Amino acid sequence: MFKEMIKKWKNDKQKFTFMIVPHKGGIINSLNFSIKSIKYFLIACLILIMLCLGAFTHYRYVVNKANAERDELQQLRIAHQIDVEEMAKLQQLTLELQNKISELNKFDKQIKNIIGE
């Protein structure tokens, strides 16, 4: 059975006729297709399906990569905000320490003036 079908498919000169018959007495349309044209149509469909699958796979890859990069960027923004807050605290602490050092320098000058150096 399969051998006969393969032989028929190898014979490209054979034609298939598709008939469209309406329900209520309309004109009957018939379409003739050669096996060769049907083969090319099926091959084109398979290629199109493979291209669509490839495009979908690439799309999913790009979306997953974008989501991962978005998550990483969000984490980096949070870390940056924490660093900015810590730097503000350290800057405030630095100002306080500089004020204390200037007070100590004034106090040191006063002590030296009292001692007479």
N, CA, C and O atoms as CSV, one atom per row, in Angstrom:
chain,resi,resn,atom,element,x,y,z
A,1,MET,N,N,0.811,-1.185,0.000
A,1,MET,CA,C,0.000,0.000,0.000
A,1,MET,C,C,0.862,1.259,0.000
A,1,MET,O,O,0.646,2.172,-0.797
A,2,PHE,N,N,1.866,1.297,0.927
A,2,PHE,CA,C,2.735,2.473,0.982
A,2,PHE,C,C,3.604,2.577,-0.265
A,2,PHE,O,O,3.901,3.674,-0.738
A,3,LYS,N,N,4.009,1.426,-0.792
A,3,LYS,CA,C,4.833,1.442,-2.001
A,3,LYS,C,C,4.058,2.053,-3.165
A,3,LYS,O,O,4.617,2.800,-3.968
A,4,GLU,N,N,2.771,1.730,-3.250
A,4,GLU,CA,C,1.948,2.296,-4.314
A,4,GLU,C,C,1.809,3.809,-4.155
A,4,GLU,O,O,1.859,4.556,-5.132
A,5,MET,N,N,1.633,4.249,-2.900
A,5,MET,CA,C,1.507,5.684,-2.660
A,5,MET,C,C,2.810,6.407,-3.002
A,5,MET,O,O,2.791,7.487,-3.593
A,6,ILE,N,N,3.939,5.807,-2.626
A,6,ILE,CA,C,5.230,6.423,-2.934
A,6,ILE,C,C,5.430,6.490,-4.440
A,6,ILE,O,O,5.940,7.488,-4.948
A,7,LYS,N,N,5.040,5.451,-5.159
A,7,LYS,CA,C,5.154,5.465,-6.619
A,7,LYS,C,C,4.292,6.572,-7.212
A,7,LYS,O,O,4.716,7.267,-8.136
A,8,LYS,N,N,3.076,6.737,-6.679
A,8,LYS,CA,C,2.200,7.784,-7.177
A,8,LYS,C,C,2.791,9.161,-6.892
A,8,LYS,O,O,2.698,10.064,-7.724
A,9,TRP,N,N,3.405,9.326,-5.703
A,9,TRP,CA,C,4.005,10.618,-5.362
A,9,TRP,C,C,5.231,10.905,-6.210
A,9,TRP,O,O,5.540,12.065,-6.485
A,10,LYS,N,N,5.923,9.873,-6.622
A,10,LYS,CA,C,7.093,10.072,-7.475
A,10,LYS,C,C,6.684,10.464,-8.888
A,10,LYS,O,O,7.440,11.127,-9.598
A,11,ASN,N,N,5.511,10.063,-9.283
A,11,ASN,CA,C,5.000,10.399,-10.602
A,11,ASN,C,C,4.432,11.817,-10.531
A,11,ASN,O,O,3.280,11.998,-10.137
A,12,ASP,N,N,5.230,12.831,-10.910
A,12,ASP,CA,C,4.835,14.229,-10.793
A,12,ASP,C,C,3.820,14.660,-11.833
A,12,ASP,O,O,3.269,15.755,-11.724
A,13,LYS,N,N,3.557,13.853,-12.821
A,13,LYS,CA,C,2.639,14.234,-13.891
A,13,LYS,C,C,1.188,13.989,-13.511
A,13,LYS,O,O,0.280,14.502,-14.166
A,14,GLN,N,N,0.966,13.222,-12.477
A,14,GLN,CA,C,-0.393,12.925,-12.046
A,14,GLN,C,C,-1.013,14.178,-11.426
A,14,GLN,O,O,-0.309,14.990,-10.826
A,15,LYS,N,N,-2.336,14.334,-11.572
A,15,LYS,CA,C,-3.039,15.500,-11.047
A,15,LYS,C,C,-4.153,15.070,-10.110
A,15,LYS,O,O,-4.726,13.989,-10.243
A,16,PHE,N,N,-4.447,15.958,-9.148
A,16,PHE,CA,C,-5.580,15.774,-8.245
A,16,PHE,C,C,-6.609,16.831,-8.576
A,16,PHE,O,O,-6.267,17.964,-8.914
A,17,THR,N,N,-7.855,16.460,-8.478
A,17,THR,CA,C,-8.943,17.399,-8.724
A,17,THR,C,C,-9.733,17.567,-7.440
A,17,THR,O,O,-10.209,16.591,-6.858
A,18,PHE,N,N,-9.870,18.811,-7.002
A,18,PHE,CA,C,-10.679,19.134,-5.833
A,18,PHE,C,C,-11.938,19.816,-6.350
A,18,PHE,O,O,-11.875,20.760,-7.137
A,19,MET,N,N,-13.079,19.319,-5.892
A,19,MET,CA,C,-14.339,19.876,-6.343
A,19,MET,C,C,-15.055,20.520,-5.167
A,19,MET,O,O,-15.147,19.948,-4.081
A,20,ILE,N,N,-15.555,21.710,-5.405
A,20,ILE,CA,C,-16.312,22.444,-4.390
A,20,ILE,C,C,-17.771,22.410,-4.832
A,20,ILE,O,O,-18.144,22.964,-5.867
A,21,VAL,N,N,-18.589,21.738,-4.011
A,21,VAL,CA,C,-19.997,21.552,-4.348
A,21,VAL,C,C,-20.827,22.329,-3.331
A,21,VAL,O,O,-20.781,22.029,-2.138
A,22,PRO,N,N,-21.584,23.321,-3.789
A,22,PRO,CA,C,-22.435,24.076,-2.859
A,22,PRO,C,C,-23.648,23.250,-2.428
A,22,PRO,O,O,-24.013,22.280,-3.093
A,23,HIS,N,N,-24.264,23.636,-1.322
A,23,HIS,CA,C,-25.411,22.899,-0.797
A,23,HIS,C,C,-26.642,23.037,-1.675
A,23,HIS,O,O,-27.355,22.061,-1.907
A,24,LYS,N,N,-26.892,24.229,-2.159
A,24,LYS,CA,C,-28.146,24.455,-2.893
A,24,LYS,C,C,-27.860,24.825,-4.337
A,24,LYS,O,O,-27.734,26.006,-4.660
A,25,GLY,N,N,-27.763,23.887,-5.161
A,25,GLY,CA,C,-27.739,24.037,-6.606
A,25,GLY,C,C,-26.934,25.182,-7.191
A,25,GLY,O,O,-27.400,25.824,-8.132
A,26,GLY,N,N,-25.763,25.462,-6.682
A,26,GLY,CA,C,-24.915,26.494,-7.265
A,26,GLY,C,C,-23.978,25.874,-8.286
A,26,GLY,O,O,-24.120,24.711,-8.662
A,27,ILE,N,N,-23.039,26.656,-8.717
A,27,ILE,CA,C,-22.066,26.183,-9.700
A,27,ILE,C,C,-21.005,25.339,-8.986
A,27,ILE,O,O,-20.490,25.735,-7.940
A,28,ILE,N,N,-20.693,24.203,-9.545
A,28,ILE,CA,C,-19.662,23.320,-8.989
A,28,ILE,C,C,-18.323,23.794,-9.524
A,28,ILE,O,O,-18.122,23.900,-10.734
A,29,ASN,N,N,-17.420,24.073,-8.614
A,29,ASN,CA,C,-16.076,24.511,-8.987
A,29,ASN,C,C,-15.110,23.357,-8.827
A,29,ASN,O,O,-15.172,22.606,-7.854
A,30,SER,N,N,-14.227,23.227,-9.782
A,30,SER,CA,C,-13.213,22.175,-9.647
A,30,SER,C,C,-11.834,22.806,-9.805
A,30,SER,O,O,-11.624,23.675,-10.652
A,31,LEU,N,N,-10.903,22.355,-8.975
A,31,LEU,CA,C,-9.527,22.849,-8.991
A,31,LEU,C,C,-8.604,21.680,-9.273
A,31,LEU,O,O,-8.705,20.637,-8.627
A,32,ASN,N,N,-7.714,21.841,-10.223
A,32,ASN,CA,C,-6.758,20.792,-10.570
A,32,ASN,C,C,-5.374,21.186,-10.075
A,32,ASN,O,O,-4.900,22.290,-10.341
A,33,PHE,N,N,-4.736,20.281,-9.360
A,33,PHE,CA,C,-3.380,20.506,-8.853
A,33,PHE,C,C,-2.513,19.324,-9.236
A,33,PHE,O,O,-2.921,18.170,-9.109
A,34,SER,N,N,-1.327,19.620,-9.702
A,34,SER,CA,C,-0.397,18.531,-9.979
A,34,SER,C,C,0.276,18.130,-8.672
A,34,SER,O,O,0.326,18.906,-7.717
A,35,ILE,N,N,0.784,16.921,-8.649
A,35,ILE,CA,C,1.477,16.439,-7.452
A,35,ILE,C,C,2.688,17.312,-7.172
A,35,ILE,O,O,3.016,17.572,-6.014
A,36,LYS,N,N,3.341,17.758,-8.207
A,36,LYS,CA,C,4.527,18.609,-8.053
A,36,LYS,C,C,4.167,19.908,-7.319
A,36,LYS,O,O,4.888,20.326,-6.413
A,37,SER,N,N,3.061,20.541,-7.703
A,37,SER,CA,C,2.665,21.787,-7.046
A,37,SER,C,C,2.257,21.524,-5.595
A,37,SER,O,O,2.529,22.348,-4.722
A,38,ILE,N,N,1.612,20.392,-5.329
A,38,ILE,CA,C,1.246,20.050,-3.948
A,38,ILE,C,C,2.498,19.812,-3.113
A,38,ILE,O,O,2.564,20.238,-1.959
A,39,LYS,N,N,3.490,19.136,-3.685
A,39,LYS,CA,C,4.760,18.918,-2.975
A,39,LYS,C,C,5.410,20.253,-2.629
A,39,LYS,O,O,5.849,20.453,-1.496
A,40,TYR,N,N,5.475,21.170,-3.600
A,40,TYR,CA,C,6.084,22.471,-3.348
A,40,TYR,C,C,5.307,23.249,-2.288
A,40,TYR,O,O,5.896,23.932,-1.451
A,41,PHE,N,N,3.985,23.139,-2.332
A,41,PHE,CA,C,3.160,23.807,-1.340
A,41,PHE,C,C,3.436,23.253,0.059
A,41,PHE,O,O,3.584,24.019,1.011
A,42,LEU,N,N,3.504,21.937,0.185
A,42,LEU,CA,C,3.780,21.323,1.488
A,42,LEU,C,C,5.180,21.679,1.989
A,42,LEU,O,O,5.375,21.945,3.175
A,43,ILE,N,N,6.138,21.683,1.087
A,43,ILE,CA,C,7.509,22.062,1.478
A,43,ILE,C,C,7.530,23.517,1.929
A,43,ILE,O,O,8.177,23.847,2.923
A,44,ALA,N,N,6.827,24.396,1.206
A,44,ALA,CA,C,6.760,25.809,1.596
A,44,ALA,C,C,6.096,25.958,2.963
A,44,ALA,O,O,6.538,26.763,3.783
A,45,CYS,N,N,5.036,25.186,3.210
A,45,CYS,CA,C,4.368,25.232,4.519
A,45,CYS,C,C,5.305,24.784,5.635
A,45,CYS,O,O,5.351,25.407,6.696
A,46,LEU,N,N,6.054,23.702,5.399
A,46,LEU,CA,C,6.998,23.220,6.410
A,46,LEU,C,C,8.084,24.256,6.682
A,46,LEU,O,O,8.451,24.491,7.833
A,47,ILE,N,N,8.591,24.870,5.628
A,47,ILE,CA,C,9.616,25.905,5.811
A,47,ILE,C,C,9.041,27.079,6.592
A,47,ILE,O,O,9.700,27.616,7.483
A,48,LEU,N,N,7.816,27.481,6.264
A,48,LEU,CA,C,7.169,28.572,6.978
A,48,LEU,C,C,6.966,28.224,8.451
A,48,LEU,O,O,7.190,29.065,9.322
A,49,ILE,N,N,6.548,27.009,8.733
A,49,ILE,CA,C,6.369,26.570,10.128
A,49,ILE,C,C,7.702,26.602,10.867
A,49,ILE,O,O,7.772,27.052,12.010
A,50,MET,N,N,8.761,26.123,10.213
A,50,MET,CA,C,10.078,26.133,10.856
A,50,MET,C,C,10.549,27.564,11.113
A,50,MET,O,O,11.127,27.842,12.164
A,51,LEU,N,N,10.311,28.467,10.174
A,51,LEU,CA,C,10.684,29.865,10.369
A,51,LEU,C,C,9.891,30.491,11.512
A,51,LEU,O,O,10.443,31.242,12.316
A,52,CYS,N,N,8.619,30.187,11.584
A,52,CYS,CA,C,7.789,30.711,12.674
A,52,CYS,C,C,8.256,30.182,14.029
A,52,CYS,O,O,8.320,30.930,15.004
A,53,LEU,N,N,8.579,28.902,14.083
A,53,LEU,CA,C,9.091,28.330,15.334
A,53,LEU,C,C,10.415,28.966,15.721
A,53,LEU,O,O,10.649,29.259,16.893
A,54,GLY,N,N,11.277,29.179,14.744
A,54,GLY,CA,C,12.558,29.839,15.017
A,54,GLY,C,C,12.361,31.264,15.501
A,54,GLY,O,O,13.027,31.706,16.437
A,55,ALA,N,N,11.442,31.986,14.861
A,55,ALA,CA,C,11.168,33.368,15.281
A,55,ALA,C,C,10.576,33.399,16.691
A,55,ALA,O,O,10.939,34.249,17.503
A,56,PHE,N,N,9.666,32.471,16.974
A,56,PHE,CA,C,9.075,32.422,18.310
A,56,PHE,C,C,10.125,32.082,19.364
A,56,PHE,O,O,10.139,32.672,20.444
A,57,THR,N,N,10.996,31.139,19.051
A,57,THR,CA,C,12.062,30.768,19.983
A,57,THR,C,C,12.982,31.959,20.235
A,57,THR,O,O,13.358,32.229,21.376
A,58,HIS,N,N,13.336,32.660,19.182
A,58,HIS,CA,C,14.195,33.844,19.340
A,58,HIS,C,C,13.474,34.923,20.154
A,58,HIS,O,O,14.085,35.577,20.999
A,59,TYR,N,N,12.188,35.104,19.900
A,59,TYR,CA,C,11.405,36.083,20.653
A,59,TYR,C,C,11.398,35.747,22.143
A,59,TYR,O,O,11.600,36.629,22.978
A,60,ARG,N,N,11.166,34.481,22.481
A,60,ARG,CA,C,11.166,34.076,23.892
A,60,ARG,C,C,12.538,34.303,24.526
A,60,ARG,O,O,12.630,34.730,25.677
A,61,TYR,N,N,13.606,34.016,23.773
A,61,TYR,CA,C,14.962,34.242,24.280
A,61,TYR,C,C,15.171,35.728,24.576
A,61,TYR,O,O,15.694,36.089,25.630
A,62,VAL,N,N,14.763,36.576,23.649
A,62,VAL,CA,C,14.953,38.020,23.827
A,62,VAL,C,C,14.120,38.526,25.004
A,62,VAL,O,O,14.593,39.350,25.788
A,63,VAL,N,N,12.898,38.045,25.132
A,63,VAL,CA,C,12.039,38.471,26.239
A,63,VAL,C,C,12.621,38.021,27.575
A,63,VAL,O,O,12.660,38.804,28.525
A,64,ASN,N,N,13.073,36.778,27.659
A,64,ASN,CA,C,13.665,36.285,28.904
A,64,ASN,C,C,14.930,37.070,29.257
A,64,ASN,O,O,15.162,37.400,30.420
A,65,LYS,N,N,15.737,37.364,28.246
A,65,LYS,CA,C,16.961,38.134,28.492
A,65,LYS,C,C,16.612,39.545,28.960
A,65,LYS,O,O,17.248,40.068,29.875
A,66,ALA,N,N,15.615,40.159,28.345
A,66,ALA,CA,C,15.198,41.507,28.748
A,66,ALA,C,C,14.655,41.506,30.175
A,66,ALA,O,O,14.930,42.426,30.946
A,67,ASN,N,N,13.888,40.483,30.526
A,67,ASN,CA,C,13.367,40.387,31.898
A,67,ASN,C,C,14.493,40.228,32.901
A,67,ASN,O,O,14.467,40.842,33.968
A,68,ALA,N,N,15.481,39.410,32.568
A,68,ALA,CA,C,16.618,39.218,33.468
A,68,ALA,C,C,17.392,40.525,33.622
A,68,ALA,O,O,17.800,40.876,34.729
A,69,GLU,N,N,17.595,41.239,32.530
A,69,GLU,CA,C,18.319,42.510,32.597
A,69,GLU,C,C,17.518,43.557,33.367
A,69,GLU,O,O,18.093,44.371,34.089
A,70,ARG,N,N,16.191,43.541,33.216
A,70,ARG,CA,C,15.350,44.470,33.969
A,70,ARG,C,C,15.449,44.193,35.474
A,70,ARG,O,O,15.553,45.120,36.278
A,71,ASP,N,N,15.418,42.914,35.842
A,71,ASP,CA,C,15.548,42.559,37.255
A,71,ASP,C,C,16.906,42.972,37.803
A,71,ASP,O,O,17.007,43.491,38.915
A,72,GLU,N,N,17.958,42.735,37.006
A,72,GLU,CA,C,19.300,43.123,37.440
A,72,GLU,C,C,19.401,44.636,37.586
A,72,GLU,O,O,20.007,45.129,38.537
A,73,LEU,N,N,18.816,45.371,36.656
A,73,LEU,CA,C,18.838,46.830,36.725
A,73,LEU,C,C,18.092,47.326,37.954
A,73,LEU,O,O,18.523,48.276,38.608
A,74,GLN,N,N,16.993,46.695,38.262
A,74,GLN,CA,C,16.231,47.075,39.442
A,74,GLN,C,C,17.045,46.838,40.717
A,74,GLN,O,O,17.037,47.667,41.626
A,75,GLN,N,N,17.741,45.713,40.778
A,75,GLN,CA,C,18.593,45.436,41.937
A,75,GLN,C,C,19.734,46.442,42.028
A,75,GLN,O,O,20.092,46.894,43.116
A,76,LEU,N,N,20.299,46.787,40.880
A,76,LEU,CA,C,21.382,47.776,40.878
A,76,LEU,C,C,20.876,49.148,41.316
A,76,LEU,O,O,21.594,49.877,42.001
A,77,ARG,N,N,19.663,49.507,40.936
A,77,ARG,CA,C,19.100,50.783,41.374
A,77,ARG,C,C,18.906,50.804,42.883
A,77,ARG,O,O,19.183,51.808,43.539
A,78,ILE,N,N,18.430,49.694,43.429
A,78,ILE,CA,C,18.254,49.604,44.882
A,78,ILE,C,C,19.603,49.717,45.574
A,78,ILE,O,O,19.741,50.443,46.558
A,79,ALA,N,N,20.603,48.996,45.058
A,79,ALA,CA,C,21.942,49.061,45.648
A,79,ALA,C,C,22.516,50.474,45.533
A,79,ALA,O,O,23.169,50.958,46.457
A,80,HIS,N,N,22.272,51.132,44.401
A,80,HIS,CA,C,22.758,52.501,44.215
A,80,HIS,C,C,22.103,53.448,45.216
A,80,HIS,O,O,22.767,54.314,45.786
A,81,GLN,N,N,20.801,53.281,45.426
A,81,GLN,CA,C,20.095,54.126,46.387
A,81,GLN,C,C,20.655,53.927,47.794
A,81,GLN,O,O,20.830,54.896,48.532
A,82,ILE,N,N,20.933,52.693,48.167
A,82,ILE,CA,C,21.521,52.409,49.480
A,82,ILE,C,C,22.897,53.066,49.582
A,82,ILE,O,O,23.233,53.656,50.609
A,83,ASP,N,N,23.694,52.961,48.513
A,83,ASP,CA,C,25.024,53.579,48.511
A,83,ASP,C,C,24.929,55.096,48.634
A,83,ASP,O,O,25.723,55.705,49.351
A,84,VAL,N,N,23.969,55.715,47.946
A,84,VAL,CA,C,23.794,57.170,48.029
A,84,VAL,C,C,23.432,57.568,49.457
A,84,VAL,O,O,23.957,58.553,49.975
A,85,GLU,N,N,22.547,56.819,50.094
A,85,GLU,CA,C,22.164,57.121,51.473
A,85,GLU,C,C,23.357,56.969,52.414
A,85,GLU,O,O,23.555,57.800,53.301
A,86,GLU,N,N,24.150,55.918,52.230
A,86,GLU,CA,C,25.333,55.720,53.067
A,86,GLU,C,C,26.341,56.831,52.846
A,86,GLU,O,O,26.968,57.301,53.796
A,87,MET,N,N,26.504,57.257,51.590
A,87,MET,CA,C,27.445,58.344,51.314
A,87,MET,C,C,26.975,59.649,51.951
A,87,MET,O,O,27.796,60.431,52.431
A,88,ALA,N,N,25.669,59.892,51.962
A,88,ALA,CA,C,25.139,61.092,52.610
A,88,ALA,C,C,25.417,61.048,54.108
A,88,ALA,O,O,25.799,62.057,54.700
A,89,LYS,N,N,25.226,59.885,54.720
A,89,LYS,CA,C,25.528,59.732,56.144
A,89,LYS,C,C,27.012,59.951,56.407
A,89,LYS,O,O,27.386,60.641,57.356
A,90,LEU,N,N,27.858,59.360,55.563
A,90,LEU,CA,C,29.303,59.527,55.742
A,90,LEU,C,C,29.728,60.979,55.524
A,90,LEU,O,O,30.633,61.470,56.199
A,91,GLN,N,N,29.081,61.660,54.590
A,91,GLN,CA,C,29.403,63.069,54.363
A,91,GLN,C,C,29.026,63.894,55.589
A,91,GLN,O,O,29.778,64.778,56.001
A,92,GLN,N,N,27.883,63.611,56.162
A,92,GLN,CA,C,27.461,64.309,57.377
A,92,GLN,C,C,28.440,64.025,58.515
A,92,GLN,O,O,28.821,64.933,59.254
A,93,LEU,N,N,28.840,62.775,58.651
A,93,LEU,CA,C,29.802,62.411,59.692
A,93,LEU,C,C,31.137,63.106,59.462
A,93,LEU,O,O,31.778,63.544,60.418
A,94,THR,N,N,31.562,63.213,58.214
A,94,THR,CA,C,32.813,63.902,57.879
A,94,THR,C,C,32.724,65.365,58.268
A,94,THR,O,O,33.680,65.905,58.824
A,95,LEU,N,N,31.613,66.020,57.994
A,95,LEU,CA,C,31.436,67.425,58.375
A,95,LEU,C,C,31.495,67.597,59.894
A,95,LEU,O,O,32.112,68.530,60.407
A,96,GLU,N,N,30.837,66.672,60.598
A,96,GLU,CA,C,30.865,66.737,62.067
A,96,GLU,C,C,32.290,66.564,62.584
A,96,GLU,O,O,32.718,67.277,63.490
A,97,LEU,N,N,33.025,65.607,62.000
A,97,LEU,CA,C,34.408,65.386,62.448
A,97,LEU,C,C,35.304,66.580,62.101
A,97,LEU,O,O,36.191,66.927,62.881
A,98,GLN,N,N,35.087,67.205,60.956
A,98,GLN,CA,C,35.872,68.388,60.601
A,98,GLN,C,C,35.584,69.536,61.565
A,98,GLN,O,O,36.492,70.276,61.944
A,99,ASN,N,N,34.334,69.682,61.955
A,99,ASN,CA,C,33.989,70.716,62.943
A,99,ASN,C,C,34.664,70.444,64.280
A,99,ASN,O,O,35.171,71.366,64.920
A,100,LYS,N,N,34.672,69.185,64.703
A,100,LYS,CA,C,35.339,68.836,65.965
A,100,LYS,C,C,36.839,69.083,65.879
A,100,LYS,O,O,37.451,69.556,66.836
A,101,ILE,N,N,37.437,68.758,64.713
A,101,ILE,CA,C,38.885,68.995,64.539
A,101,ILE,C,C,39.179,70.486,64.580
A,101,ILE,O,O,40.170,70.900,65.182
A,102,SER,N,N,38.341,71.297,63.954
A,102,SER,CA,C,38.577,72.754,63.997
A,102,SER,C,C,38.408,73.284,65.419
A,102,SER,O,O,39.149,74.175,65.834
A,103,GLU,N,N,37.434,72.743,66.181
A,103,GLU,CA,C,37.282,73.141,67.587
A,103,GLU,C,C,38.505,72.734,68.401
A,103,GLU,O,O,38.987,73.488,69.247
A,104,LEU,N,N,39.003,71.512,68.126
A,104,LEU,CA,C,40.197,71.055,68.850
A,104,LEU,C,C,41.410,71.901,68.484
A,104,LEU,O,O,42.251,72.186,69.337
A,105,ASN,N,N,41.504,72.308,67.208
A,105,ASN,CA,C,42.612,73.178,66.810
A,105,ASN,C,C,42.517,74.527,67.522
A,105,ASN,O,O,43.538,75.063,67.954
A,106,LYS,N,N,41.318,75.083,67.652
A,106,LYS,CA,C,41.129,76.344,68.390
A,106,LYS,C,C,41.503,76.161,69.858
A,106,LYS,O,O,42.177,76.998,70.458
A,107,PHE,N,N,41.047,75.048,70.414
A,107,PHE,CA,C,41.352,74.767,71.818
A,107,PHE,C,C,42.858,74.594,72.016
A,107,PHE,O,O,43.417,75.035,73.020
A,108,ASP,N,N,43.516,73.938,71.029
A,108,ASP,CA,C,44.967,73.750,71.087
A,108,ASP,C,C,45.676,75.105,71.041
A,108,ASP,O,O,46.642,75.313,71.775
A,109,LYS,N,N,45.218,76.025,70.197
A,109,LYS,CA,C,45.822,77.357,70.122
A,109,LYS,C,C,45.645,78.112,71.420
A,109,LYS,O,O,46.552,78.805,71.882
A,110,GLN,N,N,44.454,77.968,72.008
A,110,GLN,CA,C,44.203,78.637,73.295
A,110,GLN,C,C,45.129,78.108,74.377
A,110,GLN,O,O,45.663,78.870,75.183
A,111,ILE,N,N,45.313,76.785,74.384
A,111,ILE,CA,C,46.199,76.181,75.395
A,111,ILE,C,C,47.629,76.647,75.163
A,111,ILE,O,O,48.335,76.950,76.125
A,112,LYS,N,N,48.079,76.712,73.906
A,112,LYS,CA,C,49.437,77.174,73.602
A,112,LYS,C,C,49.616,78.628,73.985
A,112,LYS,O,O,50.684,79.021,74.454
A,113,ASN,N,N,48.565,79.442,73.788
A,113,ASN,CA,C,48.642,80.849,74.184
A,113,ASN,C,C,48.738,80.980,75.709
A,113,ASN,O,O,49.462,81.832,76.226
A,114,ILE,N,N,47.998,80.124,76.415
A,114,ILE,CA,C,48.037,80.148,77.865
A,114,ILE,C,C,49.399,79.704,78.363
A,114,ILE,O,O,49.940,80.302,79.293
A,115,ILE,N,N,49.954,78.686,77.774
A,115,ILE,CA,C,51.250,78.144,78.187
A,115,ILE,C,C,52.355,79.110,77.776
A,115,ILE,O,O,53.377,79.235,78.451
A,116,GLY,N,N,52.128,79.786,76.661
A,116,GLY,CA,C,53.116,80.736,76.208
A,116,GLY,C,C,54.017,80.228,75.108
A,116,GLY,O,O,55.126,80.735,74.940
A,117,GLU,N,N,53.603,79.306,74.405
A,117,GLU,CA,C,54.436,78.816,73.293
A,117,GLU,C,C,54.166,79.558,72.039
A,117,GLU,O,O,54.779,79.274,71.010
